[in-house]
Amino acid sequence: MRVFKFGGASVKDAEGIKNVYDVLQKVGYEDVLLVVSAMGKTTNALEVVIKDYFDKSSALQSSVQEVKKYHNQILLDLFEDDSNAVFTAVKAQFSDLDYFLAHNKSPNYDFVYDQVVSYGELISTTILAHFMNHMDIKTQWIDVRNFIKTDSNYRDATVDWDLTHKNISKNVKRKTLNITQGFLGSDENNFTTTLGREGSDYTAAIFAYCLNADSVTIWKDVPGVMNADPRYFENASLLNQISYREAIELAFYGATVIHPKTLQPLQRKEIPLYVKSFINPLLKGTSVSRGVNLEPYLPCFIVKRNQLLISLSSIDFSFIMEENISEIFSLFHEFKLKVNLIQNTAISFSVCVEDKFYNFNELNAILSKKFKVDYSQNVTLYTIRHFNDSAAQTVENGKKVILKQISTETMQIVTSEN
C-alpha cells in the first residue's frame, strides 16, 4: 500500500478537494490510504471556540457558527443537491460538537482541546470521502480513533504501538481507497486524543509502519524540500534526496521538513518518504530514504526568529560547574523555555532559547539570585548545515553577529539587526 498525507492547505476549499481527486487520477488510488488534516485554518478557528468556551464568552455561538458556515459553503460548492447524504453527515458531527460544549463537565483544558479540535479532521475527511464517492471512486472512511490507541496525555499523546498495530493490520481493507484523519487517536476510555506537533505526518507514518507500506507521500504546495526558506533566502534550491539521518538533523535544528517522530517508524522499516507538490503531482519532489545524505550537496539554512539569548555568569567569578548547569536546565524545563544553542566557558554559560510561553521574566527573577544575568531579546538564530564561507557570509551580511558556534558539519550564528 501507499500512504498519502494531505494537509489543510490542500483541502482548504472546494477547488482543493477537486484537486485531490485530480491528483489521485494522475498517480493512482488503488491500495492507497489517505491521511487528511482539517480544512484550511479550521484548527485555529476551533481554538477560538475553545477560548470562548473557557472564557464563558457570549461570542461562543458566533465562533461555532463561523466554523459551520465555512464548511457549509464548501459543501454547497461541491454538491449541487443539498439532499446529498454528506449534508446530513456533517450536520450530525456539528450536533455532536454542540452537545459536547453544552454538557462537558471537565475543567481540563487539554482534554477539552482534544475533544473539540478533532471535529476539524472528522468533518474534512467526511466531506472528502463523500466527494470521492460522488466522483465514482469507492472509498472506505475510517475513524482513526478506532485504530490509533494512546495514553491519556491530551494534546501530546503517546501511541500504544502493540494495540495500534493489531488494530490497523487486521482492519484496514486493501484494494480500495481508505480515507482517515490525521493528528487524532483515542485513549482506553475512547476519549479523543491528539498526537502533538506535526501529528498528521506522524499518523501517516504510523499507518505505513503497521501496513508495511511501500511509501509515504506528503503532498504540499511546494515542489519538495528546499535547502532554505524562500521567504528569507533568494535562490533556494530543491533537495532531491535526503537521508533519514540528515532529515532528523535538520529537524533537530528547527527545520520544518519532517518531525523526527514521523521519521523514526519509517526508518525502522526503511519505508521511503516523499515530499511532493499537489499542484504538479508528476514532478519527482524530494525523497527521504536510505542513501546519500544530501543530493545535491548544498548548505541548508534554518532560521529561528524571536529568540532570546541569555548569558549567565557567576557573581563571584567561580566556575560554572555541572551542578550549576543541571540546575539551570531544570529551571528551563520547568518554565518551558526551549534551548536551541548552548555555549559555555569557565565562568559563563550562554543559551539561545524560545520563550514561547512568556515565562522568562519569572525565570529571570530566580536566576538573578545566583547568577549575573545578561540577555538580548528578539535575536535571530541561523543554523547552516554543511556550511561554507559563502553560506556564512550570506547570513552575516548586514547583521550584527553576537554569537557564533561551529562544529564539523554545522554553524550556528546568533544575530541582531544593525
Stockholm file with secondary structure:
# STOCKHOLM 1.0

chainA/1-418         MRVFKFGGASVKDAEGIKNVYDVLQKVGYEDVLLVVSAMGKTTNALEVVIKDYFDKSSALQSSVQEVKKYHNQILLDLFEDDSNAVFTAVKAQFSDLDYFLAHNKSPNYDFVYDQVVSYGELISTTILAHFMNHMDIKTQWIDVRNFIKTDSNYRDATVDWDLTHKNISKNVKRKTLNITQGFLGSDENNFTTTLGREGSDYTAAIFAYCLNADSVTIWKDVPGVMNADPRYFENASLLNQISYREAIELAFYGATVIHPKTLQPLQRKEIPLYVKSFINPLLKGTSVSRGVNLEPYLPCFIVKRNQLLISLSSIDFSFIMEENISEIFSLFHEFKLKVNLIQNTAISFSVCVEDKFYNFNELNAILSKKFKVDYSQNVTLYTIRHFNDSAAQTVENGKKVILKQISTETMQIVTSEN
#=GR chainA/1-418 SS CEEEEECGGGGSSHHHHHHHHHHHHHHCCTTEEEEECCSTTHHHHHHHHHHHHHTTCTTHHHHHHHHHHHHHHHHHHHCSCTTSHHHHHHHHHHHHHHHHHHHCCCCCHHHHHHHHHHHHHHHHHHHHHHHHHHTTCCEEECCGGGTCBBCSCTTSCCBCHHHHHHHHHHHCCSSSEEEEESSEEECTTCCEEECCTTHHHHHHHHHHHHHTCSEEEEEESSSSCBSSCTTTCTTCCBCSEEEHHHHHHHHHTTCSSCCHHHHHHHHHTTCCEEEEESSSTTSCCEEEESSCSEESCCCEEEEEEEEEEEEEEETTCCCCCHHHHHHHHHHHHHTTCEEEEEEECSSEEEEEEECTTCCHHHHHHHHTTTEEEEEEEEEEEEEEETCCHHHHHHHHTTEEEEEEEECSSEEEEEEEEC
#=GC SS_cons         CEEEEECGGGGSSHHHHHHHHHHHHHHCCTTEEEEECCSTTHHHHHHHHHHHHHTTCTTHHHHHHHHHHHHHHHHHHHCSCTTSHHHHHHHHHHHHHHHHHHHCCCCCHHHHHHHHHHHHHHHHHHHHHHHHHHTTCCEEECCGGGTCBBCSCTTSCCBCHHHHHHHHHHHCCSSSEEEEESSEEECTTCCEEECCTTHHHHHHHHHHHHHTCSEEEEEESSSSCBSSCTTTCTTCCBCSEEEHHHHHHHHHTTCSSCCHHHHHHHHHTTCCEEEEESSSTTSCCEEEESSCSEESCCCEEEEEEEEEEEEEEETTCCCCCHHHHHHHHHHHHHTTCEEEEEEECSSEEEEEEECTTCCHHHHHHHHTTTEEEEEEEEEEEEEEETCCHHHHHHHHTTEEEEEEEECSSEEEEEEEEC
//
